[in-house]
Amino acid sequence: MSFRTAGIHHVTGIASDPQRNLDFYAGILGLRLVKRTVNFDDPTTYHFYFGNEAGTPGTILTFFPWPDARRGRQGGGQVAVTSFSILPSSVGFWIERLIKKRVEFEQPSARYEDERVIAFKDHEGFMGELVAHPAVDSQPGWSAAGVPPEHAIRGLYSVTLWLDANELTGQLLTNTLGFRLVREQGSIFRYASADGGPGTIVDLRCVPGIWAGVMGAGTVHHVAFRSSSEAEQMSVRSELASLGYNVLRSSIVIISSRSTSASRAGCSSRSRPMVLDSQSTSQPMRSDSRSNFPAGWSRVVLRSKHCFPTFESRSSCAGQTHE
């Protein structure tokens, strides 16, 4: 396949209390609330968009905050961890801030030779990381809520999928979405697209026999990858369908600035769609009150027959055992 994604477009999670969600991501992490709308699949709830000052693709974390939603559980077949980019010089600042704000976190650890990682959880168990890497310096910061611009989160760094086996998901990433395998460390297989920098990374963590994930508050709903245009989306859709992936007409959501609503095929409570979002990689987010997505966005939803797109269960992980 000729398609090559430029990287992660956004990640969407599930929350329960809207105010606590805003307080954590805008207040504690200092992300900008770049858009607030309603979830047009469920107009009774909000849809929050957090990101950098311009709402640039690759910096966006969104949430569906369903009041009183039951707590989910990270597990197999899920995007379990969402990682954010920070400067290496900001590690000390964030340790002090997380302590002050009483956020559950782990002490910094080294990953590979060029990453320092602070793992944390929000109040609902959503698993995140702050990843310090020299290449992060290319992204501007956003000053808010007591976080100075030099220490601000710069955008998304990577996502980590927990899988019972990695082979089939790895094949999808490399053969259809334009990723390449760039590193292996123990049970983690790292894939990257484009230049391989922050915002282009997908880690597959192979955990044979892992329990199944459960959708709910504190878990990831989906990860979206970038495409350059709606025409490219449709081309990718055709190729995916020809390869036997479940990309049925009823499973496609196309939402643009002209849309007032959208519908999608029903799915079990454990569904995890993988989507391709269409927007210029440099075009900032523009609010459009008529649409569930910012103006200029459109979406293709890719599902497997069990509503677990790209997540396959097998008994081994390319010869690796969990460490």
Secondary structure, 3 states (H helix, E strand, C coil): CCCCCCCEEEEEEEECCHHHHHHHHHHHCCCEEEEEEEECCEEEEEEEEEECCCCCCCCEEEEEECCCCCECECCECEEEEEEEEECHHHHHHHHHHHHHCCCEECCCEEECCCEEEEEEECCCCCEEEEEECHHHHHCCCCCECCECHHHCCCEEEEEEEEECCCHHHHHHHHHHCCCEEEEEECCEEEEECCCCCCCCEEEEEECCCCCECECCECCEEEEEEEECCHHHHHHHHHHHHHCCCECCHHHCCCCCCCCCCCCCCCCCCCCCCEEEEECCCCCCCCCCCCCCCCCCCEEEEEECCCCCCCCCCCCCECCECCC
